[in-house]
Amino acid sequence: FVALCAVIPLGWMLRGKERVLERAALVMGLLPWTPLVTVNLVSHETYRGADRGFEFTHIDLFAWVLLFALPRPSEPMPFRKVQLLYFFAGALTLVGSVVPLYTAFTLWKLLRMFVFVAVMWRVCATPTRMVKVLDGLALGLIFQALYCVKLRYLDGYHQIAGVFSHQNSLGMAVNIVLPLQLARFMSTGSRLS
């Protein structure tokens, strides 16, 4: 509750402080590689659907702070209309849903995703902040590699998931980030990449 109440004031405090916002961009790239901290306001853990509650994570909290801290970019975010249409199409299913609460769980997740994408659009609108996001992603990969070595050789796990809930999630995350780092290395020679 305290963290939720601090989102807007903290975002306003960070406005215009470019060095702090650059560091925040680095943290934003690093956060997906850290163990997930979730808060579930309404939870139905026995429901076997894709979404089981109105949850948010530490990544969401950080993104919400940056939403209030960062100015709107000069260019509008692409595909906003597509996002709205998709959300409203999903919202229409509330009418025919047997348990509308379960549908609302998924709509909440969609809203969280749309806000995250909007925040990343704002973060990456400035090239220096975009470089910091890439630095954060590279540091996250390094952390994940070291953590996985620990899990495999010190803890004796055979199927390594890193900080993710499943080893396939780890593989997908690495497969998304690694080509970006390779392209950056080939383009700029960044040692971190």
ChimeraX commands (.cxc) that place a marker at each C-alpha (Angstrom):
marker #1 position 0.00,0.00,0.00 radius 0.5
marker #1 position 2.85,2.35,0.86 radius 0.5
marker #1 position 4.58,1.56,-2.43 radius 0.5
marker #1 position 1.38,2.24,-4.39 radius 0.5
marker #1 position 0.90,5.57,-2.60 radius 0.5
marker #1 position 4.49,6.57,-3.35 radius 0.5
marker #1 position 4.28,6.01,-7.13 radius 0.5
marker #1 position 2.96,9.44,-8.15 radius 0.5
marker #1 position 4.99,11.59,-5.71 radius 0.5
marker #1 position 8.18,9.70,-6.54 radius 0.5
marker #1 position 7.50,10.08,-10.26 radius 0.5
marker #1 position 7.02,13.83,-9.87 radius 0.5
marker #1 position 10.19,14.06,-7.80 radius 0.5
marker #1 position 12.21,12.44,-10.59 radius 0.5
marker #1 position 10.91,14.73,-13.33 radius 0.5
marker #1 position 13.64,16.57,-15.17 radius 0.5
marker #1 position 16.50,14.77,-13.38 radius 0.5
marker #1 position 18.10,13.24,-16.45 radius 0.5
marker #1 position 21.00,11.48,-14.69 radius 0.5
marker #1 position 18.65,9.77,-12.29 radius 0.5
marker #1 position 16.34,8.84,-15.17 radius 0.5
marker #1 position 19.28,7.32,-17.06 radius 0.5
marker #1 position 20.07,5.17,-14.02 radius 0.5
marker #1 position 16.39,4.29,-13.77 radius 0.5
marker #1 position 16.53,3.16,-17.42 radius 0.5
marker #1 position 19.44,0.86,-16.53 radius 0.5
marker #1 position 17.44,-0.55,-13.62 radius 0.5
marker #1 position 14.44,-1.02,-15.93 radius 0.5
marker #1 position 16.58,-3.23,-18.17 radius 0.5
marker #1 position 17.88,-5.17,-15.18 radius 0.5
marker #1 position 14.59,-5.74,-13.32 radius 0.5
marker #1 position 13.17,-8.54,-15.53 radius 0.5
marker #1 position 16.23,-10.62,-14.60 radius 0.5
marker #1 position 15.64,-10.35,-10.85 radius 0.5
marker #1 position 13.43,-12.64,-8.76 radius 0.5
marker #1 position 9.82,-11.55,-9.22 radius 0.5
marker #1 position 8.09,-9.90,-6.28 radius 0.5
marker #1 position 4.32,-9.97,-6.76 radius 0.5
marker #1 position 1.41,-8.51,-4.84 radius 0.5
marker #1 position -1.98,-10.05,-5.54 radius 0.5
marker #1 position -4.84,-7.78,-4.49 radius 0.5
marker #1 position -7.48,-10.38,-5.34 radius 0.5
marker #1 position -6.31,-13.93,-5.83 radius 0.5
marker #1 position -8.00,-17.14,-6.96 radius 0.5
marker #1 position -5.07,-19.55,-6.93 radius 0.5
marker #1 position -7.28,-22.59,-7.43 radius 0.5
marker #1 position -8.48,-21.26,-10.80 radius 0.5
marker #1 position -6.43,-22.97,-13.53 radius 0.5
marker #1 position -6.67,-20.19,-16.11 radius 0.5
marker #1 position -3.81,-18.03,-17.34 radius 0.5
marker #1 position -4.44,-15.20,-14.88 radius 0.5
marker #1 position -5.36,-15.82,-11.28 radius 0.5
marker #1 position -5.77,-12.38,-9.79 radius 0.5
marker #1 position -5.30,-8.64,-9.83 radius 0.5
marker #1 position -1.57,-8.74,-9.28 radius 0.5
marker #1 position 1.27,-6.37,-9.88 radius 0.5
marker #1 position 5.02,-6.75,-9.54 radius 0.5
marker #1 position 8.00,-4.66,-8.55 radius 0.5
marker #1 position 8.56,-4.13,-12.27 radius 0.5
marker #1 position 5.08,-2.61,-12.59 radius 0.5
marker #1 position 5.69,-0.29,-9.64 radius 0.5
marker #1 position 8.95,0.92,-11.15 radius 0.5
marker #1 position 7.28,1.39,-14.55 radius 0.5
marker #1 position 4.44,3.37,-12.98 radius 0.5
marker #1 position 6.94,5.69,-11.31 radius 0.5
marker #1 position 8.67,6.25,-14.66 radius 0.5
marker #1 position 5.30,6.89,-16.31 radius 0.5
marker #1 position 4.93,9.99,-14.13 radius 0.5
marker #1 position 8.63,10.91,-14.27 radius 0.5
marker #1 position 9.23,10.85,-18.02 radius 0.5
marker #1 position 7.82,13.39,-20.45 radius 0.5
marker #1 position 5.75,12.30,-23.41 radius 0.5
marker #1 position 7.90,11.74,-26.49 radius 0.5
marker #1 position 7.42,14.00,-29.47 radius 0.5
marker #1 position 6.24,11.06,-31.57 radius 0.5
marker #1 position 3.16,9.15,-30.44 radius 0.5
marker #1 position 3.51,5.51,-29.53 radius 0.5
marker #1 position 2.67,3.27,-32.50 radius 0.5
marker #1 position -0.27,0.86,-32.45 radius 0.5
marker #1 position -2.20,2.66,-29.70 radius 0.5
marker #1 position -5.44,2.23,-31.62 radius 0.5
marker #1 position -4.76,-1.48,-32.04 radius 0.5
marker #1 position -4.19,-1.79,-28.28 radius 0.5
marker #1 position -7.46,0.01,-27.54 radius 0.5
marker #1 position -9.41,-2.12,-30.01 radius 0.5
marker #1 position -7.92,-5.31,-28.60 radius 0.5
marker #1 position -8.70,-4.23,-25.05 radius 0.5
marker #1 position -12.30,-3.32,-25.87 radius 0.5
marker #1 position -12.79,-6.58,-27.75 radius 0.5
marker #1 position -11.59,-8.38,-24.63 radius 0.5
marker #1 position -13.81,-6.20,-22.43 radius 0.5
marker #1 position -16.84,-7.19,-24.51 radius 0.5
marker #1 position -16.31,-10.80,-23.45 radius 0.5
marker #1 position -17.19,-9.72,-19.89 radius 0.5
marker #1 position -20.83,-9.71,-20.99 radius 0.5
marker #1 position -20.95,-13.38,-21.94 radius 0.5
marker #1 position -18.43,-14.63,-19.41 radius 0.5
marker #1 position -19.56,-17.28,-16.94 radius 0.5
marker #1 position -17.27,-15.77,-14.29 radius 0.5
marker #1 position -16.58,-12.14,-15.26 radius 0.5
marker #1 position -13.98,-11.84,-12.51 radius 0.5
marker #1 position -11.68,-14.25,-14.34 radius 0.5
marker #1 position -12.02,-12.22,-17.52 radius 0.5
marker #1 position -11.24,-9.07,-15.53 radius 0.5
marker #1 position -8.00,-10.70,-14.34 radius 0.5
marker #1 position -6.83,-10.94,-17.95 radius 0.5
marker #1 position -7.97,-7.41,-18.75 radius 0.5
marker #1 position -5.92,-6.17,-15.79 radius 0.5
marker #1 position -2.88,-8.00,-17.15 radius 0.5
marker #1 position -3.46,-6.36,-20.55 radius 0.5
marker #1 position -3.57,-2.93,-18.92 radius 0.5
marker #1 position -0.33,-3.64,-17.08 radius 0.5
marker #1 position 1.29,-4.70,-20.35 radius 0.5
marker #1 position 0.06,-1.62,-22.23 radius 0.5
marker #1 position 1.40,0.70,-19.50 radius 0.5
marker #1 position 4.75,-1.11,-19.53 radius 0.5
marker #1 position 5.03,-0.73,-23.31 radius 0.5
marker #1 position 4.14,2.98,-23.05 radius 0.5
marker #1 position 6.80,3.47,-20.38 radius 0.5
marker #1 position 9.44,1.69,-22.44 radius 0.5
marker #1 position 8.47,3.89,-25.40 radius 0.5
marker #1 position 9.12,6.94,-23.20 radius 0.5
marker #1 position 12.37,5.52,-21.82 radius 0.5
marker #1 position 13.74,4.68,-25.27 radius 0.5
marker #1 position 12.71,8.04,-26.78 radius 0.5
marker #1 position 16.10,9.38,-25.65 radius 0.5
marker #1 position 19.14,7.55,-27.12 radius 0.5
marker #1 position 21.18,7.77,-23.90 radius 0.5
marker #1 position 18.39,6.14,-21.92 radius 0.5
marker #1 position 17.97,3.46,-24.58 radius 0.5
marker #1 position 21.68,2.62,-24.26 radius 0.5
marker #1 position 21.19,2.34,-20.49 radius 0.5
marker #1 position 18.29,-0.09,-20.99 radius 0.5
marker #1 position 20.58,-2.21,-23.17 radius 0.5
marker #1 position 23.26,-2.03,-20.46 radius 0.5
marker #1 position 20.71,-3.21,-17.91 radius 0.5
marker #1 position 19.65,-6.09,-20.13 radius 0.5
marker #1 position 23.32,-7.09,-20.59 radius 0.5
marker #1 position 23.95,-6.95,-16.84 radius 0.5
marker #1 position 20.83,-9.04,-16.33 radius 0.5
marker #1 position 22.10,-11.68,-18.74 radius 0.5
marker #1 position 25.44,-11.79,-16.93 radius 0.5
marker #1 position 23.68,-12.11,-13.56 radius 0.5
marker #1 position 21.42,-14.83,-14.94 radius 0.5
marker #1 position 24.39,-16.78,-16.33 radius 0.5
marker #1 position 26.22,-16.67,-13.00 radius 0.5
marker #1 position 23.07,-17.59,-11.11 radius 0.5
marker #1 position 22.42,-20.53,-13.44 radius 0.5
marker #1 position 26.01,-21.78,-13.00 radius 0.5
marker #1 position 25.43,-21.64,-9.24 radius 0.5
marker #1 position 22.13,-23.53,-9.54 radius 0.5
marker #1 position 23.66,-26.21,-11.73 radius 0.5
marker #1 position 27.05,-26.82,-10.16 radius 0.5
marker #1 position 26.67,-25.75,-6.55 radius 0.5
marker #1 position 23.02,-26.58,-5.91 radius 0.5
marker #1 position 22.86,-29.63,-8.22 radius 0.5
marker #1 position 19.76,-28.72,-10.26 radius 0.5
marker #1 position 19.50,-30.47,-13.63 radius 0.5
marker #1 position 16.88,-28.27,-15.27 radius 0.5
marker #1 position 17.90,-24.67,-14.75 radius 0.5
marker #1 position 15.20,-21.98,-14.67 radius 0.5
marker #1 position 17.28,-19.14,-13.26 radius 0.5
marker #1 position 14.98,-16.70,-11.48 radius 0.5
marker #1 position 12.09,-17.62,-13.77 radius 0.5
marker #1 position 9.31,-20.06,-12.94 radius 0.5
marker #1 position 10.27,-22.49,-15.72 radius 0.5
marker #1 position 13.37,-23.24,-17.79 radius 0.5
marker #1 position 11.47,-22.44,-21.01 radius 0.5
marker #1 position 10.82,-18.92,-19.71 radius 0.5
marker #1 position 14.54,-18.47,-19.16 radius 0.5
marker #1 position 15.29,-19.70,-22.68 radius 0.5
marker #1 position 12.71,-17.38,-24.24 radius 0.5
marker #1 position 13.99,-14.35,-22.30 radius 0.5
marker #1 position 17.57,-15.05,-23.33 radius 0.5
marker #1 position 16.49,-15.61,-26.96 radius 0.5
marker #1 position 14.78,-12.22,-27.00 radius 0.5
marker #1 position 17.68,-10.26,-25.48 radius 0.5
marker #1 position 20.74,-11.99,-26.92 radius 0.5
marker #1 position 20.24,-10.87,-30.56 radius 0.5
marker #1 position 19.93,-7.26,-29.38 radius 0.5
marker #1 position 23.19,-7.56,-27.48 radius 0.5
marker #1 position 24.90,-9.24,-30.43 radius 0.5
marker #1 position 23.75,-6.49,-32.80 radius 0.5
marker #1 position 24.94,-3.86,-30.33 radius 0.5
marker #1 position 28.32,-5.57,-29.98 radius 0.5
marker #1 position 28.76,-5.82,-33.73 radius 0.5
marker #1 position 27.72,-2.19,-34.23 radius 0.5
marker #1 position 29.47,-0.42,-31.35 radius 0.5
marker #1 position 31.92,-2.98,-29.94 radius 0.5
marker #1 position 30.33,-2.58,-26.50 radius 0.5
marker #1 position 32.30,-4.77,-24.08 radius 0.5
marker #1 position 29.30,-5.16,-21.82 radius 0.5
marker #1 position 27.31,-6.61,-24.71 radius 0.5
marker link #1:1,2 radius 0.2
marker link #1:2,3 radius 0.2
marker link #1:3,4 radius 0.2
marker link #1:4,5 radius 0.2
marker link #1:5,6 radius 0.2
marker link #1:6,7 radius 0.2
marker link #1:7,8 radius 0.2
marker link #1:8,9 radius 0.2
marker link #1:9,10 radius 0.2
marker link #1:10,11 radius 0.2
marker link #1:11,12 radius 0.2
marker link #1:12,13 radius 0.2
marker link #1:13,14 radius 0.2
marker link #1:14,15 radius 0.2
marker link #1:15,16 radius 0.2
marker link #1:16,17 radius 0.2
marker link #1:17,18 radius 0.2
marker link #1:18,19 radius 0.2
marker link #1:19,20 radius 0.2
marker link #1:20,21 radius 0.2
marker link #1:21,22 radius 0.2
marker link #1:22,23 radius 0.2
marker link #1:23,24 radius 0.2
marker link #1:24,25 radius 0.2
marker link #1:25,26 radius 0.2
marker link #1:26,27 radius 0.2
marker link #1:27,28 radius 0.2
marker link #1:28,29 radius 0.2
marker link #1:29,30 radius 0.2
marker link #1:30,31 radius 0.2
marker link #1:31,32 radius 0.2
marker link #1:32,33 radius 0.2
marker link #1:33,34 radius 0.2
marker link #1:34,35 radius 0.2
marker link #1:35,36 radius 0.2
marker link #1:36,37 radius 0.2
marker link #1:37,38 radius 0.2
marker link #1:38,39 radius 0.2
marker link #1:39,40 radius 0.2
marker link #1:40,41 radius 0.2
marker link #1:41,42 radius 0.2
marker link #1:42,43 radius 0.2
marker link #1:43,44 radius 0.2
marker link #1:44,45 radius 0.2
marker link #1:45,46 radius 0.2
marker link #1:46,47 radius 0.2
marker link #1:47,48 radius 0.2
marker link #1:48,49 radius 0.2
marker link #1:49,50 radius 0.2
marker link #1:50,51 radius 0.2
marker link #1:51,52 radius 0.2
marker link #1:52,53 radius 0.2
marker link #1:53,54 radius 0.2
marker link #1:54,55 radius 0.2
marker link #1:55,56 radius 0.2
marker link #1:56,57 radius 0.2
marker link #1:57,58 radius 0.2
marker link #1:58,59 radius 0.2
marker link #1:59,60 radius 0.2
marker link #1:60,61 radius 0.2
marker link #1:61,62 radius 0.2
marker link #1:62,63 radius 0.2
marker link #1:63,64 radius 0.2
marker link #1:64,65 radius 0.2
marker link #1:65,66 radius 0.2
marker link #1:66,67 radius 0.2
marker link #1:67,68 radius 0.2
marker link #1:68,69 radius 0.2
marker link #1:69,70 radius 0.2
marker link #1:70,71 radius 0.2
marker link #1:71,72 radius 0.2
marker link #1:72,73 radius 0.2
marker link #1:73,74 radius 0.2
marker link #1:74,75 radius 0.2
marker link #1:75,76 radius 0.2
marker link #1:76,77 radius 0.2
marker link #1:77,78 radius 0.2
marker link #1:78,79 radius 0.2
marker link #1:79,80 radius 0.2
marker link #1:80,81 radius 0.2
marker link #1:81,82 radius 0.2
marker link #1:82,83 radius 0.2
marker link #1:83,84 radius 0.2
marker link #1:84,85 radius 0.2
marker link #1:85,86 radius 0.2
marker link #1:86,87 radius 0.2
marker link #1:87,88 radius 0.2
marker link #1:88,89 radius 0.2
marker link #1:89,90 radius 0.2
marker link #1:90,91 radius 0.2
marker link #1:91,92 radius 0.2
marker link #1:92,93 radius 0.2
marker link #1:93,94 radius 0.2
marker link #1:94,95 radius 0.2
marker link #1:95,96 radius 0.2
marker link #1:96,97 radius 0.2
marker link #1:97,98 radius 0.2
marker link #1:98,99 radius 0.2
marker link #1:99,100 radius 0.2
marker link #1:100,101 radius 0.2
marker link #1:101,102 radius 0.2
marker link #1:102,103 radius 0.2
marker link #1:103,104 radius 0.2
marker link #1:104,105 radius 0.2
marker link #1:105,106 radius 0.2
marker link #1:106,107 radius 0.2
marker link #1:107,108 radius 0.2
marker link #1:108,109 radius 0.2
marker link #1:109,110 radius 0.2
marker link #1:110,111 radius 0.2
marker link #1:111,112 radius 0.2
marker link #1:112,113 radius 0.2
marker link #1:113,114 radius 0.2
marker link #1:114,115 radius 0.2
marker link #1:115,116 radius 0.2
marker link #1:116,117 radius 0.2
marker link #1:117,118 radius 0.2
marker link #1:118,119 radius 0.2
marker link #1:119,120 radius 0.2
marker link #1:120,121 radius 0.2
marker link #1:121,122 radius 0.2
marker link #1:122,123 radius 0.2
marker link #1:123,124 radius 0.2
marker link #1:124,125 radius 0.2
marker link #1:125,126 radius 0.2
marker link #1:126,127 radius 0.2
marker link #1:127,128 radius 0.2
marker link #1:128,129 radius 0.2
marker link #1:129,130 radius 0.2
marker link #1:130,131 radius 0.2
marker link #1:131,132 radius 0.2
marker link #1:132,133 radius 0.2
marker link #1:133,134 radius 0.2
marker link #1:134,135 radius 0.2
marker link #1:135,136 radius 0.2
marker link #1:136,137 radius 0.2
marker link #1:137,138 radius 0.2
marker link #1:138,139 radius 0.2
marker link #1:139,140 radius 0.2
marker link #1:140,141 radius 0.2
marker link #1:141,142 radius 0.2
marker link #1:142,143 radius 0.2
marker link #1:143,144 radius 0.2
marker link #1:144,145 radius 0.2
marker link #1:145,146 radius 0.2
marker link #1:146,147 radius 0.2
marker link #1:147,148 radius 0.2
marker link #1:148,149 radius 0.2
marker link #1:149,150 radius 0.2
marker link #1:150,151 radius 0.2
marker link #1:151,152 radius 0.2
marker link #1:152,153 radius 0.2
marker link #1:153,154 radius 0.2
marker link #1:154,155 radius 0.2
marker link #1:155,156 radius 0.2
marker link #1:156,157 radius 0.2
marker link #1:157,158 radius 0.2
marker link #1:158,159 radius 0.2
marker link #1:159,160 radius 0.2
marker link #1:160,161 radius 0.2
marker link #1:161,162 radius 0.2
marker link #1:162,163 radius 0.2
marker link #1:163,164 radius 0.2
marker link #1:164,165 radius 0.2
marker link #1:165,166 radius 0.2
marker link #1:166,167 radius 0.2
marker link #1:167,168 radius 0.2
marker link #1:168,169 radius 0.2
marker link #1:169,170 radius 0.2
marker link #1:170,171 radius 0.2
marker link #1:171,172 radius 0.2
marker link #1:172,173 radius 0.2
marker link #1:173,174 radius 0.2
marker link #1:174,175 radius 0.2
marker link #1:175,176 radius 0.2
marker link #1:176,177 radius 0.2
marker link #1:177,178 radius 0.2
marker link #1:178,179 radius 0.2
marker link #1:179,180 radius 0.2
marker link #1:180,181 radius 0.2
marker link #1:181,182 radius 0.2
marker link #1:182,183 radius 0.2
marker link #1:183,184 radius 0.2
marker link #1:184,185 radius 0.2
marker link #1:185,186 radius 0.2
marker link #1:186,187 radius 0.2
marker link #1:187,188 radius 0.2
marker link #1:188,189 radius 0.2
marker link #1:189,190 radius 0.2
marker link #1:190,191 radius 0.2
marker link #1:191,192 radius 0.2
marker link #1:192,193 radius 0.2
view
